[in-house]
Amino acid sequence: MTESSRDMSRRGFMKRSAAVAGGAALDRAATARATEGGGTGGSSSASGARATPGFPYVIDDRGPKGIALSSWLDKERLGLVLNDFQNFCILEKYGFTNDYNQPRYANIVLPNTLRLVDRFRDLGRPIVYTILATRHEQFLDLPGACRKVLARDLKMSDGTRYHLRFDDEGSRPPDELTPKPEDIVIIKTSSGAFNSSDIDNVLRNNGISSLVFTGGISELCLSSTVRGAYDCGYLCTVAEDATITGSAEHQHWAMAFLGGSYAWVTSTGEILKHLS
């Protein structure tokens, strides 16, 4: 190696070392701020609350799953997800509704979702819609068996086949939940948004690390998206009374499984109380 190339190699190593040291210093500074009560992490206490480097949250035995409430619902890093609020699972003619979920949607799910939407708009926090749909006339952007389902298997109450192209009526949100220009709309091509869309990049680019989930279907796409978010490091809160489901039994088990490992499952009222 020549003298000049050794110098270049040495300078490169020093730059990389400085970058690593700088990152470590930032982590230490963030940890110190959170522990002292600043930043997003809350404060330390005799109960053992302590900051965690990396994704900014505070360990606190008093909070859900041992994480501080101020981290789950951090107003500076929080986003609201309306997962698959689409006409095909809401309007009676598409065949999904029944005597259980139709009144539940009208009397519980929709009012609670609107309360959350209003609060997030008041806070100026992002609202993210996920839409299960295809952008391709021949469904070529859909994976595996999902292509068959969206291309051939969907039928209305009268037996008429329908599709979920992104501009079809069945794909659109209901009128009460029409996205506003400032909202983020994500088209996904499978059950889980984190598997089949750019939602992770979009959230990170907007500084979001904690999510409140609404929508459906609880035992299907909602569960897939929440688990995907968990695997990517997000703190996931599920508003149980703002989710769409096929039956009481499905709802029970979906919330039990999500709440067991992947999310803090709670009520709309509890969330709003901490966002007041």
C-alpha positions in Angstrom: 0.0 0.0 0.0 1.4 3.4 -0.9 1.7 6.2 1.6 -1.2 8.2 0.1 -3.5 5.2 0.2 -2.6 4.5 3.8 -3.4 8.1 4.7 -6.7 7.8 2.9 -7.5 4.5 4.7 -6.6 6.1 8.0 -8.8 9.1 7.4 -11.7 6.9 6.4 -11.3 4.9 9.6 -11.2 8.0 11.7 -14.3 9.4 10.1 -16.2 6.1 10.7 -15.0 6.0 14.3 -16.1 9.6 14.9 -19.5 8.8 13.4 -19.9 5.8 15.7 -18.8 7.9 18.7 -21.2 10.6 17.8 -24.1 8.2 17.5 -23.3 6.7 20.9 -23.1 10.2 22.4 -26.5 11.0 21.0 -27.9 7.8 22.5 -26.4 8.7 25.8 -27.8 12.3 25.6 -31.3 11.0 24.7 -31.2 8.5 27.6 -30.1 11.3 30.0 -32.9 13.6 28.9 -35.5 10.9 29.2 -34.3 9.9 32.6 -34.3 13.5 33.8 -37.8 14.0 32.6 -37.2 15.7 29.3 -37.7 14.5 25.8 -40.2 11.8 25.0 -39.4 9.2 27.5 -40.8 10.6 30.8 -39.0 10.7 34.0 -37.2 8.2 36.3 -38.8 7.3 39.6 -38.5 5.1 42.6 -40.6 2.5 40.8 -37.7 1.8 38.5 -38.6 3.8 35.3 -35.6 4.1 33.1 -34.8 5.2 29.6 -33.9 2.7 26.9 -31.4 3.7 24.1 -32.6 3.2 20.5 -36.3 3.5 20.0 -37.3 6.1 22.6 -39.3 4.5 25.3 -39.1 4.2 29.1 -39.2 1.0 31.1 -41.7 1.4 33.9 -43.4 -1.4 35.7 -46.5 0.7 36.3 -47.2 1.0 32.5 -48.7 -1.5 30.1 -46.3 -4.4 29.5 -43.7 -2.6 31.7 -43.4 0.4 29.4 -44.4 3.9 30.5 -47.8 5.2 29.3 -46.0 8.4 28.2 -44.1 6.2 25.7 -47.1 4.3 24.3 -49.0 7.6 23.7 -46.1 10.0 23.1 -47.8 12.9 21.4 -44.6 13.9 19.6 -44.2 10.4 18.0 -47.7 9.1 17.7 -49.7 8.2 14.7 -53.3 6.9 14.2 -53.9 4.0 11.8 -57.3 3.4 10.3 -56.7 -0.2 9.1 -58.9 -1.2 6.1 -61.9 0.9 6.9 -63.4 0.0 3.5 -66.9 -0.2 2.1 -66.6 -4.0 1.4 -66.5 -4.8 5.1 -69.1 -2.1 6.1 -71.9 -1.8 3.6 -74.5 -4.6 3.8 -74.5 -5.3 0.1 -70.9 -6.7 0.1 -71.9 -9.6 2.3 -69.5 -9.3 5.3 -71.9 -7.7 7.7 -74.2 -9.7 10.0 -76.5 -9.2 13.0 -73.5 -8.9 15.3 -71.0 -6.6 13.5 -73.4 -4.3 11.7 -74.9 -2.7 14.9 -71.5 -2.9 16.6 -70.0 -0.9 13.8 -72.7 1.8 13.8 -73.1 2.2 17.5 -69.6 1.5 18.8 -66.8 1.3 16.3 -67.6 4.3 14.1 -68.4 6.7 16.9 -65.2 5.7 18.7 -63.1 6.0 15.6 -64.4 9.5 14.9 -63.5 10.5 18.4 -60.0 9.3 17.9 -59.7 11.0 14.5 -61.0 14.3 15.9 -58.4 14.2 18.8 -55.5 13.4 16.5 -56.5 16.2 14.2 -56.6 18.6 17.2 -53.1 17.4 18.1 -51.9 17.8 14.6 -50.7 14.2 14.5 -50.7 12.0 11.4 -53.7 9.9 10.4 -52.8 6.9 8.2 -55.3 4.9 6.2 -54.4 1.5 4.9 -56.4 0.2 2.0 -56.4 -3.5 0.8 -56.5 -3.2 -3.0 -54.8 -3.8 -6.3 -53.5 -1.1 -8.7 -53.2 -3.5 -11.6 -56.0 -4.4 -14.0 -54.9 -8.1 -14.0 -54.1 -8.2 -10.3 -50.4 -8.8 -11.0 -49.3 -6.8 -8.0 -51.0 -9.3 -5.6 -49.1 -12.2 -4.0 -49.9 -15.9 -4.1 -53.4 -16.9 -3.0 -54.3 -13.3 -2.2 -54.5 -12.7 -6.0 -57.1 -15.4 -6.4 -59.2 -14.0 -3.5 -59.3 -10.5 -4.8 -59.7 -11.6 -8.4 -62.2 -14.4 -8.2 -63.6 -15.1 -4.7 -65.2 -11.9 -3.5 -69.0 -11.9 -3.9 -71.8 -9.6 -2.8 -74.9 -10.7 -0.9 -76.7 -11.4 -4.1 -73.8 -13.5 -5.5 -72.4 -10.9 -7.8 -68.7 -11.0 -8.0 -66.8 -7.8 -7.1 -63.1 -6.8 -7.0 -61.0 -4.5 -4.9 -59.2 -2.3 -7.4 -58.0 0.8 -5.6 -60.7 3.0 -7.2 -63.6 0.7 -6.8 -66.5 1.5 -4.4 -65.7 -1.5 -2.3 -62.1 -0.3 -1.7 -63.0 3.2 -0.6 -63.5 4.2 3.0 -67.0 5.0 4.1 -68.2 8.6 3.6 -68.0 9.3 7.4 -64.2 8.5 7.3 -63.2 10.0 4.0 -59.5 10.9 4.2 -58.5 14.6 4.1 -55.8 15.9 1.9 -53.3 16.0 4.8 -53.9 12.3 5.7 -51.6 9.5 4.5 -53.2 6.8 2.4 -51.3 3.5 2.0 -52.3 0.9 -0.6 -51.4 -2.6 0.5 -51.6 -5.7 -1.5 -51.9 -8.4 1.2 -53.3 -8.7 4.7 -50.3 -7.1 6.5 -49.4 -3.5 5.6 -45.8 -4.0 6.7 -45.5 -6.9 4.3 -46.8 -5.3 1.2 -46.5 -1.6 1.3 -44.0 1.2 2.0 -45.8 2.1 5.3 -42.6 1.5 7.4 -40.6 4.1 5.4 -43.5 6.6 5.5 -43.9 6.3 9.2 -40.2 6.6 10.0 -39.8 9.6 7.6 -42.5 11.3 9.6 -40.9 10.6 13.0 -43.6 8.1 14.1 -42.6 5.3 16.5 -45.9 4.7 18.4 -49.2 3.7 16.8 -52.8 3.6 17.8 -54.7 1.0 15.7 -58.4 1.0 14.7 -60.3 -0.8 11.9 -60.3 -4.4 10.8 -60.7 -7.0 10.3 -59.6 -7.8 13.9 -58.8 -11.4 13.3 -57.4 -10.9 9.8 -55.7 -7.8 8.3 -55.7 -5.8 11.5 -53.8 -8.6 13.4 -51.3 -9.0 10.5 -50.6 -5.3 10.4 -50.2 -4.9 14.2 -47.8 -7.9 14.3 -45.8 -6.4 11.4 -45.5 -3.1 13.2 -44.4 -4.9 16.4 -41.7 -6.8 14.5 -40.5 -3.4 13.1 -40.1 -2.0 16.6 -43.2 0.2 16.9 -45.2 0.5 20.1 -48.7 -0.7 19.2 -51.9 0.3 21.0 -55.1 -1.2 19.8 -58.4 0.6 20.5 -60.5 -2.6 21.0 -63.9 -0.8 20.7 -62.8 0.9 17.4 -62.1 -2.4 15.6 -64.3 -4.3 13.0 -64.7 -8.0 13.4 -66.7 -11.0 12.1 -68.1 -12.2 15.4 -67.8 -11.8 19.2 -65.8 -15.0 19.4 -63.3 -13.8 16.7 -63.0 -10.5 18.4 -62.3 -12.1 21.8 -59.5 -14.3 20.5 -58.0 -11.6 18.2 -57.7 -9.2 21.1 -56.4 -11.9 23.4 -53.6 -12.9 21.0 -52.6 -9.3 20.2 -52.7 -8.3 23.8 -50.7 -11.3 24.8 -47.5 -10.2 23.1 -47.9 -7.6 20.4 -49.9 -4.7 21.6 -51.4 -2.8 24.5 -55.1 -3.5 23.9 -57.3 -0.9 25.6 -60.4 1.2 25.1 -60.9 4.5 23.2 -61.8 6.2 26.4 -58.6 5.2 28.1 -56.6 6.4 25.1 -58.4 9.8 25.0 -57.9 10.2 28.7 -54.1 10.1 28.3 -54.3 12.4 25.2 -56.2 15.1 26.9 
